[in-house]
Amino acid sequence: MKSLLAAALFLTCLSAASAMEKCCAERPNTLSEAEVKDGWRLLWDGQTGAGWRSSRRDSFPEKGWLIENGILTVLPKKEGGGAGDIITRETFSNFILKVDFRLTEAANSGIKYFFDPQINGGTTLEYQILCDKHKDAAQGRDGNRRVAAFYDVMPAKDAKPKPAGEWNSAMIVSRGRKVEHWLNGEKVLEFERGSEAFRDAVAKSKFAKHPNWGEQTAGHILLQDHSDRVSFRNIKIKLLDGDGN
């Protein structure tokens, strides 16, 4: 009997330790030991604006972006927002970026990459973040303004977003000229920058007036302020071969 009780106690402790380890690994804005070994690093520390700045000036906005309980939230104007977009201080070219995002009803935002204010009027590639109840979801062409789409250029036809109020997980993979958009663990779009298909799609978009649009080799990562309440967490990046940042 004692041996059975000891075995049961051991299994209980083992289960509790496993659960605690899983909990710690899943805690927002942290990296697991495996992620660290694999080359991941946090792009946002979960507490401050370190590593980020306004797209308009060389400092993090004093208002308009709320940092609270490990969550970064862009505020609507009626709640003191209007600070504008924020960007990473670093620039990137070859990377895997992961970001959790949470929408409110009919909200609009986006994750832009290869952003350079001096190129193409500051326009760049964008992973669309949008609630389907926002009017822009019905605009564009073939759904190229819906969630996880390459905004106004290519749709993410098989994207399965979670509803407003729940966390979604976005992932962008940029390796050379090839790009992938992922949503909640599923690849929903892939394309090659500069390819014939890419340029044809750009030619049908609002960015058609810019020669070689979207083909720059590096740029900042940007979180968009679209005057709607949208939250972010777990912003992490892994640099791939060829990225010297």
C-alpha positions as CSV (number, residue, x, y, z in Angstrom):
1,M,0.0,0.0,0.0
2,K,2.8,2.4,0.9
3,S,4.5,1.8,-2.4
4,L,1.3,2.4,-4.3
5,L,0.8,5.7,-2.4
6,A,4.4,6.7,-3.1
7,A,4.0,6.0,-6.8
8,A,0.7,7.9,-6.9
9,L,2.4,10.9,-5.1
10,F,5.3,10.8,-7.5
11,L,3.0,10.8,-10.6
12,T,1.0,13.7,-9.1
13,C,4.1,15.7,-8.5
14,L,5.4,14.9,-12.0
15,S,2.1,16.0,-13.5
16,A,2.1,19.2,-11.5
17,A,5.7,20.0,-12.5
18,S,4.8,19.3,-16.1
19,A,1.8,21.6,-15.9
20,M,3.9,24.3,-14.2
21,E,6.5,24.0,-16.9
22,K,3.9,24.3,-19.6
23,C,2.3,27.3,-17.9
24,C,5.7,29.1,-17.7
25,A,6.4,28.3,-21.3
26,E,3.1,29.8,-22.3
27,R,3.3,32.9,-20.1
28,P,3.0,35.9,-22.4
29,N,6.1,37.8,-23.4
30,T,8.5,35.1,-22.4
31,L,10.6,32.7,-24.3
32,S,10.9,29.0,-23.6
33,E,14.3,27.4,-23.3
34,A,13.7,25.7,-26.6
35,E,13.0,29.0,-28.3
36,V,16.1,30.6,-26.9
37,K,18.2,27.7,-28.2
38,D,16.5,28.0,-31.6
39,G,17.5,31.7,-31.9
40,W,14.3,33.5,-30.9
41,R,14.2,36.8,-29.1
42,L,11.5,39.1,-27.8
43,L,10.9,42.1,-30.0
44,W,8.8,43.6,-27.2
45,D,9.6,43.1,-23.5
46,G,6.0,43.3,-22.3
47,Q,6.6,46.2,-20.0
48,T,8.1,49.2,-21.8
49,G,8.4,50.8,-25.2
50,A,12.1,49.8,-25.4
51,G,13.1,48.9,-29.0
52,W,10.2,50.8,-30.5
53,R,9.5,54.4,-31.4
54,S,6.8,56.5,-33.1
55,S,6.9,56.4,-36.9
56,R,6.8,60.2,-36.7
57,R,9.6,60.9,-34.2
58,D,12.5,59.3,-32.3
59,S,10.6,58.3,-29.1
60,F,7.9,56.0,-28.0
61,P,4.5,57.8,-27.8
62,E,3.7,59.3,-24.5
63,K,0.0,58.5,-24.9
64,G,-2.2,56.6,-27.4
65,W,-0.4,53.2,-26.8
66,L,-1.3,51.6,-23.5
67,I,1.1,49.1,-21.9
68,E,-0.7,47.2,-19.2
69,N,-0.6,43.7,-17.8
70,G,1.8,42.5,-20.5
71,I,-0.4,43.8,-23.3
72,L,0.3,46.5,-25.8
73,T,-2.9,48.3,-26.9
74,V,-3.5,51.0,-29.4
75,L,-6.3,53.2,-28.2
76,P,-9.1,54.8,-30.3
77,K,-9.1,58.6,-30.4
78,K,-12.1,58.9,-28.0
79,E,-10.0,57.1,-25.4
80,G,-6.9,59.3,-25.8
81,G,-5.5,57.7,-28.9
82,G,-4.3,59.2,-32.1
83,A,-0.6,58.8,-31.5
84,G,0.0,57.1,-34.8
85,D,2.0,54.0,-35.8
86,I,4.9,52.6,-33.9
87,I,8.0,50.9,-35.5
88,T,11.0,48.9,-34.4
89,R,14.2,50.8,-34.0
90,E,16.0,48.0,-35.9
91,T,15.4,47.0,-39.5
92,F,15.1,43.5,-40.8
93,S,15.2,41.5,-44.0
94,N,15.2,37.7,-43.4
95,F,13.1,36.7,-40.4
96,I,10.3,34.9,-38.8
97,L,8.0,37.2,-36.8
98,K,5.3,36.0,-34.4
99,V,2.6,38.3,-32.9
100,D,-0.5,37.6,-31.0
101,F,-3.3,40.1,-31.7
102,R,-6.8,40.7,-30.3
103,L,-9.4,42.7,-32.1
104,T,-12.4,44.5,-30.8
105,E,-15.7,44.6,-32.8
106,A,-15.2,46.1,-36.3
107,A,-11.6,47.0,-35.5
108,N,-8.8,47.6,-38.1
109,S,-5.0,47.5,-37.8
110,G,-2.1,45.8,-39.4
111,I,1.5,44.6,-39.2
112,K,3.7,46.2,-41.8
113,Y,7.2,45.0,-42.7
114,F,10.0,46.4,-44.9
115,F,8.8,49.8,-43.8
116,D,11.0,52.7,-44.8
117,P,9.5,56.2,-44.6
118,Q,11.8,57.3,-47.5
119,I,10.5,54.7,-49.9
120,N,7.2,54.7,-51.8
121,G,5.7,57.4,-49.6
122,G,6.1,55.1,-46.5
123,T,3.8,52.5,-48.0
124,T,4.9,48.9,-47.7
125,L,3.8,45.3,-47.3
126,E,1.1,44.7,-44.7
127,Y,-0.3,41.6,-42.9
128,Q,-3.9,42.8,-42.5
129,I,-5.5,42.7,-39.1
130,L,-9.2,43.3,-39.4
131,C,-12.5,42.3,-37.9
132,D,-14.9,41.1,-40.7
133,K,-17.5,43.5,-39.4
134,H,-15.3,46.4,-40.5
135,K,-16.5,48.0,-43.7
136,D,-13.0,47.5,-45.3
137,A,-13.5,43.7,-45.2
138,A,-15.8,44.0,-48.2
139,Q,-13.5,46.4,-50.1
140,G,-10.5,45.6,-52.3
141,R,-10.5,42.5,-54.6
142,D,-11.2,38.9,-53.8
143,G,-10.9,39.4,-50.1
144,N,-7.4,41.0,-50.2
145,R,-8.4,43.3,-47.3
146,R,-9.5,40.6,-44.9
147,V,-7.6,39.3,-42.0
148,A,-4.1,37.8,-42.7
149,A,-4.2,39.1,-46.3
150,F,-1.3,40.9,-48.0
151,Y,-3.3,44.1,-47.7
152,D,-4.9,45.2,-51.0
153,V,-2.6,42.9,-53.0
154,M,-3.3,39.2,-52.3
155,P,-6.0,37.4,-50.3
156,A,-5.5,34.8,-47.6
157,K,-8.4,32.7,-48.8
158,D,-8.3,29.9,-46.1
159,A,-7.7,32.1,-43.1
160,K,-9.8,31.1,-40.0
161,P,-9.6,33.9,-37.5
162,K,-11.0,33.7,-34.0
163,P,-13.7,36.2,-33.2
164,A,-13.3,39.7,-31.8
165,G,-12.2,39.5,-28.1
166,E,-10.1,36.3,-28.5
167,W,-6.4,36.1,-29.2
168,N,-5.1,35.2,-32.7
169,S,-1.6,34.3,-33.6
170,A,0.0,35.9,-36.7
171,M,3.3,34.7,-38.2
172,I,5.2,36.3,-41.1
173,V,8.1,34.4,-42.7
174,S,10.5,36.5,-44.9
175,R,13.3,34.5,-46.5
176,G,15.0,36.3,-49.4
177,R,12.2,37.2,-51.8
178,K,9.8,34.6,-50.5
179,V,7.2,35.5,-47.9
180,E,4.6,33.5,-46.0
181,H,1.6,34.6,-43.9
182,W,0.3,32.3,-41.2
183,L,-2.7,32.6,-39.0
184,N,-3.3,30.4,-35.9
185,G,-0.7,27.8,-36.9
186,E,-1.9,27.5,-40.6
187,K,-0.1,28.9,-43.6
188,V,-2.7,31.0,-45.5
189,L,-0.6,32.8,-48.1
190,E,2.7,32.7,-49.8
191,F,4.3,34.8,-52.6
192,E,7.6,35.8,-54.0
193,R,8.4,39.5,-54.1
194,G,9.4,40.7,-57.5
195,S,7.9,37.7,-59.3
196,E,5.6,38.2,-62.3
197,A,2.6,37.2,-60.1
198,F,3.6,39.6,-57.4
199,R,4.0,42.5,-59.8
200,D,0.8,41.7,-61.6
201,A,-1.0,41.8,-58.2
202,V,0.6,45.1,-57.2
203,A,-0.4,46.6,-60.6
204,K,-4.0,46.0,-59.7
205,S,-3.6,47.5,-56.2
206,K,-3.6,51.0,-54.7
207,F,0.2,50.8,-54.8
208,A,0.5,50.5,-58.6
209,K,1.9,54.0,-59.0
210,H,5.2,53.1,-57.2
211,P,7.8,51.4,-59.4
212,N,9.2,48.2,-57.9
213,W,6.8,48.6,-55.0
214,G,7.4,46.2,-52.1
215,E,10.8,45.0,-53.3
216,Q,13.1,46.8,-50.9
217,T,15.6,44.5,-49.2
218,A,15.1,45.7,-45.5
219,G,12.9,47.8,-43.3
220,H,11.3,48.3,-40.0
221,I,8.4,46.3,-38.6
222,L,5.4,48.5,-37.9
223,L,2.2,48.2,-35.8
224,Q,-0.6,50.3,-37.2
225,D,-2.7,52.8,-35.4
226,H,-6.0,52.8,-37.3
227,S,-8.0,54.6,-34.6
228,D,-9.4,51.3,-33.3
229,R,-8.7,49.4,-30.1
230,V,-6.4,46.5,-31.0
231,S,-4.1,44.7,-28.6
232,F,-0.8,42.9,-29.1
233,R,1.5,40.6,-27.1
234,N,4.1,37.8,-27.5
235,I,6.0,39.8,-30.2
236,K,9.0,37.7,-31.0
237,I,11.4,37.3,-33.9
238,K,14.0,34.9,-35.2
239,L,16.6,36.1,-37.6
240,L,17.3,33.9,-40.6
241,D,20.5,33.4,-42.6
242,G,21.5,36.6,-44.4
243,D,20.0,39.1,-41.9
244,G,22.9,40.8,-40.1
245,N,20.8,42.7,-37.6
